[in-house]
Amino acid sequence: MKKVSILGCGWLGFPLAETFLKKGYEVKGSTTSPSKIDQFTKVGIEAFLIALTEEKVEGNIAEFLKETDTLIIDIPPGLRKNPKEDFAKKMTLLFTEVEKSKIKYLIYVSSTSVFEDGESIPTYTENDIPNANSSAGQQLIEVEKLWQSSKMFTTAVVRFGGLIGEDRHPVNYLARRENIQNPHAPVNLIEQKDAMRLLIRLVEKSIAGVFHGVYPDHPSREIYYSAAAKKRGLEPPIFDQTTNSNGKKIDTKQTCLLLAFKFLHQP
């Protein structure tokens, strides 16, 4: 029986763990909240309390990684809320622990934020070199390189765009707001179900490399969020048309080709 450990069973990781269980996998899952342990146990996830700090990895990380074929790391960097956070240092401490284990395949969930926006609206493929200039973006790039550097296990990096779902949609925060920037920038989004399908496909194929998780249609922010607000009966946001828009498009052709994957859920 295949065994998967998911470090970070949150909004995406928990339903992903449940899906793996239905497919017959043994699943370990981590959380930083003691209140969630019972919830994990009830559905069949072997639960662990694990937290990453800049000083150490708290919790029984060795047992979490023991007898596991595949490790999925899905931990939000938290750099928007706390720009001074040293996410790279946390990942380096975790990297040391993972290299001690017998993990064969690792999937690191990254972000399309490793690429810089531009007025020319550049398009980035899986083969393009990350070029983010911000401190947060630089940390994300450093962490991607860290996981790819190991010769102890095979690594896949998955760069997701904005994650949305039935209970999580940015239009809920943008509705009724005014003077929103970048009206003509393209959106790069992925629905929760497709994100899970993509991660499952990677586990099944165990392919190394860089993969992009973004729905292939890229309407402008103004068009997309105005339509999304109307669909939900919300007052549409008002965009600032007086300044130039900065943005980017994330290409997924190589990901779809290598994994024989098709995005099914339009955001």
C-alpha positions as CSV (number, residue, x, y, z in Angstrom):
1,M,0.0,0.0,0.0
2,K,1.3,3.5,-1.0
3,K,2.0,5.9,1.8
4,V,1.7,9.7,1.6
5,S,2.6,12.3,4.2
6,I,1.1,15.8,3.7
7,L,2.9,18.5,5.7
8,G,0.3,21.2,6.0
9,C,-3.3,19.7,6.0
10,G,-5.1,23.0,5.7
11,W,-7.7,24.3,3.2
12,L,-6.1,22.3,0.3
13,G,-4.2,19.6,2.2
14,F,-7.1,18.2,4.3
15,P,-9.5,17.4,1.4
16,L,-6.4,16.2,-0.6
17,A,-5.7,13.7,2.3
18,E,-9.3,12.5,2.3
19,T,-9.1,11.9,-1.5
20,F,-5.9,9.9,-1.1
21,L,-7.6,7.8,1.6
22,K,-10.5,7.0,-0.7
23,K,-8.0,5.8,-3.3
24,G,-6.5,3.4,-0.8
25,Y,-3.4,5.2,0.4
26,E,-2.2,5.4,3.9
27,V,-2.0,9.0,4.8
28,K,-0.2,11.0,7.5
29,G,-1.1,14.7,7.9
30,S,0.3,17.5,9.9
31,T,-1.4,20.5,11.6
32,T,-0.3,23.2,14.0
33,S,-3.7,23.2,15.7
34,P,-4.3,20.6,18.5
35,S,-8.0,21.1,18.0
36,K,-7.8,19.5,14.6
37,I,-6.3,16.2,15.7
38,D,-9.6,14.5,16.4
39,Q,-10.9,15.7,13.0
40,F,-8.0,14.1,11.3
41,T,-8.2,10.9,13.2
42,K,-12.0,10.5,12.6
43,V,-11.5,10.4,8.8
44,G,-8.5,8.0,9.0
45,I,-5.6,10.4,8.7
46,E,-2.7,9.6,11.0
47,A,-2.3,13.1,12.7
48,F,0.8,14.9,13.8
49,L,1.4,18.2,15.5
50,I,4.3,19.8,13.6
51,A,5.3,23.5,13.4
52,L,8.2,25.1,11.7
53,T,10.0,27.9,13.4
54,E,13.2,29.8,12.5
55,E,15.0,27.8,15.3
56,K,13.7,24.3,14.9
57,V,11.1,21.9,13.6
58,E,8.7,21.3,16.5
59,G,7.0,17.9,16.7
60,N,7.8,14.3,15.9
61,I,9.0,15.0,12.3
62,A,11.0,11.7,12.2
63,E,7.9,9.6,12.8
64,F,5.9,11.7,10.4
65,L,8.4,11.0,7.6
66,K,9.0,7.3,8.6
67,E,7.9,4.6,6.1
68,T,6.5,7.2,3.7
69,D,6.9,7.0,0.0
70,T,5.9,10.5,-0.9
71,L,6.0,13.8,1.0
72,I,3.8,16.8,-0.1
73,I,4.8,20.1,1.5
74,D,2.0,22.6,1.4
75,I,2.8,25.3,3.9
76,P,1.8,28.9,3.2
77,P,4.9,31.1,3.6
78,G,3.0,33.8,5.4
79,L,5.2,36.5,3.9
80,R,2.4,38.9,3.1
81,K,1.3,39.1,6.7
82,N,4.8,39.1,8.0
83,P,7.4,40.3,5.4
84,K,10.2,39.8,7.9
85,E,9.5,36.1,8.2
86,D,12.5,34.0,7.3
87,F,10.6,31.3,5.4
88,A,13.8,30.1,3.7
89,K,15.4,29.4,7.1
90,K,12.4,27.3,8.2
91,M,12.5,25.3,5.0
92,T,16.3,24.7,5.4
93,L,15.7,23.2,8.8
94,L,13.0,21.0,7.4
95,F,15.2,20.1,4.4
96,T,17.8,18.7,6.9
97,E,15.2,16.5,8.5
98,V,13.8,15.2,5.2
99,E,17.3,14.3,3.9
100,K,17.6,12.0,7.0
101,S,14.5,10.1,6.0
102,K,13.9,7.5,3.3
103,I,11.5,9.7,1.3
104,K,11.7,8.8,-2.3
105,Y,9.5,11.5,-3.9
106,L,8.8,15.0,-2.7
107,I,6.3,17.6,-4.0
108,Y,6.8,21.1,-3.0
109,V,3.8,23.5,-3.4
110,S,5.2,26.8,-4.6
111,S,3.6,29.9,-6.1
112,T,3.6,31.8,-9.4
113,S,4.9,34.7,-7.3
114,V,8.4,33.6,-8.3
115,F,7.7,35.5,-11.5
116,E,7.7,39.3,-11.9
117,D,4.7,41.2,-13.2
118,G,5.3,43.6,-16.1
119,E,3.5,46.2,-18.2
120,S,4.2,44.1,-21.3
121,I,2.3,41.2,-19.6
122,P,5.0,38.6,-20.0
123,T,4.1,34.9,-20.4
124,Y,6.1,32.4,-18.3
125,T,6.5,28.7,-19.0
126,E,7.8,26.0,-16.8
127,N,11.2,26.4,-18.4
128,D,11.6,30.1,-17.6
129,I,13.9,31.2,-14.9
130,P,12.1,32.8,-11.9
131,N,12.8,36.5,-11.8
132,A,10.9,37.9,-8.8
133,N,12.5,41.0,-7.4
134,S,10.6,41.3,-4.1
135,S,12.1,40.0,-0.9
136,A,9.2,37.5,-0.6
137,G,9.6,36.3,-4.2
138,Q,13.4,35.9,-3.7
139,Q,12.7,33.7,-0.7
140,L,10.3,31.5,-2.7
141,I,12.9,31.1,-5.4
142,E,15.5,30.2,-2.8
143,V,13.3,27.5,-1.4
144,E,12.5,26.0,-4.8
145,K,16.2,25.7,-5.5
146,L,16.7,24.1,-2.0
147,W,14.3,21.3,-2.6
148,Q,15.6,20.7,-6.2
149,S,19.2,20.5,-5.0
150,S,18.8,17.2,-3.1
151,K,20.1,14.0,-4.5
152,M,18.4,11.9,-1.8
153,F,14.9,12.1,-3.3
154,T,13.2,13.1,-6.6
155,T,11.5,16.5,-6.4
156,A,8.6,18.1,-8.2
157,V,7.9,21.8,-7.7
158,V,4.3,22.9,-8.4
159,R,3.6,26.6,-8.8
160,F,0.0,27.3,-8.1
161,G,-1.8,30.5,-9.1
162,G,-4.5,31.9,-6.9
163,L,-6.4,29.1,-5.2
164,I,-10.2,29.4,-5.2
165,G,-13.1,27.2,-4.2
166,E,-16.8,27.3,-3.2
167,D,-15.9,28.7,0.2
168,R,-12.9,30.8,-0.9
169,H,-13.1,33.4,-3.7
170,P,-11.3,36.8,-3.8
171,V,-14.3,38.6,-5.3
172,N,-15.9,38.4,-1.8
173,Y,-13.2,40.8,-0.7
174,L,-13.1,42.9,-3.8
175,A,-16.9,43.5,-4.1
176,R,-17.9,47.2,-3.6
177,R,-14.3,48.3,-3.4
178,E,-13.1,51.2,-5.5
179,N,-9.8,52.3,-7.2
180,I,-8.6,48.7,-7.6
181,Q,-5.3,48.6,-9.5
182,N,-4.3,46.6,-12.6
183,P,-7.7,46.3,-14.4
184,H,-6.2,44.8,-17.5
185,A,-3.8,42.4,-15.9
186,P,-4.7,38.7,-16.7
187,V,-5.9,36.4,-13.9
188,N,-3.9,33.3,-13.0
189,L,-6.2,31.1,-10.9
190,I,-6.9,27.4,-10.2
191,E,-9.9,25.8,-8.6
192,Q,-9.4,23.6,-5.5
193,K,-10.5,20.4,-7.3
194,D,-8.1,20.9,-10.1
195,A,-5.3,21.6,-7.7
196,M,-5.9,18.3,-5.9
197,R,-6.2,16.5,-9.2
198,L,-2.8,17.8,-10.3
199,L,-1.1,16.8,-7.0
200,I,-2.7,13.3,-7.2
201,R,-1.5,12.9,-10.8
202,L,2.1,13.8,-9.7
203,V,2.0,11.3,-6.9
204,E,0.8,8.6,-9.3
205,K,3.5,9.4,-11.9
206,S,6.3,10.5,-9.5
207,I,7.8,12.8,-12.2
208,A,10.5,15.3,-11.3
209,G,10.5,18.8,-12.6
210,V,8.6,22.1,-12.5
211,F,4.9,22.2,-13.0
212,H,2.4,25.0,-13.3
213,G,-1.1,24.9,-11.8
214,V,-3.1,27.6,-13.4
215,Y,-6.3,27.4,-15.4
216,P,-5.4,28.1,-19.1
217,D,-7.9,31.0,-19.7
218,H,-6.7,34.4,-18.6
219,P,-9.4,37.1,-18.8
220,S,-8.5,40.5,-17.4
221,R,-9.1,41.2,-13.7
222,E,-11.8,43.7,-14.5
223,I,-13.7,41.3,-16.8
224,Y,-13.3,38.3,-14.5
225,Y,-14.1,39.9,-11.2
226,S,-17.0,41.9,-12.6
227,A,-18.6,38.7,-13.9
228,A,-17.8,36.8,-10.7
229,A,-19.5,39.5,-8.6
230,K,-22.6,39.5,-10.9
231,K,-22.8,35.7,-10.7
232,R,-22.8,35.9,-6.8
233,G,-25.2,38.8,-6.6
234,L,-22.5,41.1,-5.3
235,E,-21.8,44.7,-6.2
236,P,-18.9,44.7,-8.7
237,P,-15.6,46.3,-7.8
238,I,-14.6,49.5,-9.5
239,F,-11.1,49.5,-11.1
240,D,-8.7,52.4,-11.6
241,Q,-8.4,53.1,-15.3
242,T,-6.0,56.0,-14.9
243,T,-2.8,53.9,-14.5
244,N,-1.1,51.2,-16.5
245,S,-1.7,47.6,-15.6
246,N,1.1,45.2,-14.6
247,G,0.7,41.5,-14.8
248,K,1.7,38.2,-16.2
249,K,0.4,35.0,-17.8
250,I,1.4,31.6,-16.6
251,D,1.6,29.0,-19.3
252,T,0.7,25.3,-18.5
253,K,1.2,23.6,-21.8
254,Q,4.2,21.5,-20.7
255,T,2.5,20.5,-17.4
256,C,-0.5,19.3,-19.3
257,L,1.6,17.4,-21.9
258,L,4.0,15.7,-19.4
259,L,1.2,14.6,-17.0
260,A,-1.5,14.0,-19.7
261,F,-3.5,16.5,-17.6
262,K,-6.5,18.6,-18.4
263,F,-8.0,21.4,-16.2
264,L,-11.7,20.6,-15.8
265,H,-12.9,23.3,-13.3
266,Q,-13.1,26.8,-14.6
267,P,-12.5,29.3,-11.7
